[in-house]
Structure formats: structure tokens, C-alpha cells
Amino acid sequence: MPDAIRFCFDICCQGTVLEGASLEIIEVPGLASCCQCGTKVNLEQPFGMCDRCGSVELKIIQGEELKIKSMEIEELCA
């Protein structure tokens, strides 16, 4: 849930050296595999239904990743 991460990031940074830092989130589309028939199902939410057999037993295989790609920091002079 990117919106929740954005909200928490701003709150957690307040009053720290990270205050004013920016966060860029690149969302990866959700993808699941049906446990009944194996069909790959595109997901817009963390749940769904198989397009082929109607099963709701899905194993999420993409879209829950959380990786820090890079960080840039400025050195503060005291």
C-alpha cells in the first residue's frame, strides 16, 4: 500500500535529520498464480479471483516487493 508508506515516511521523518527528505515509490503491478489451475492473474489489490476458473485461492508472485534502489545523502557541515 504505497499511500500508507508515504504517510508513515513523512510522520517518521518529522523531527529527525530526515525531515524534508523525499520518497519516490515505483509501483510494480500485482501478479498472482491460481492455486487451482495455474493461470497467471493480474491484481490491482492484494486479493482477486482467477479469470479462468473463478478460484479465489491465489498465490501472489509479484507486487509485494519493497526494495531500496538508492539513497542520496548530503553531508552536513557543523
Secondary structure as GFF3:
##gff-version 3
##sequence-region A 1 78
A	DSSP	alpha_helix	2	13	.	.	.	ID=ss1
A	DSSP	beta_strand	30	34	.	.	.	ID=ss2
A	DSSP	beta_strand	40	43	.	.	.	ID=ss3
A	DSSP	beta_strand	58	62	.	.	.	ID=ss4
###
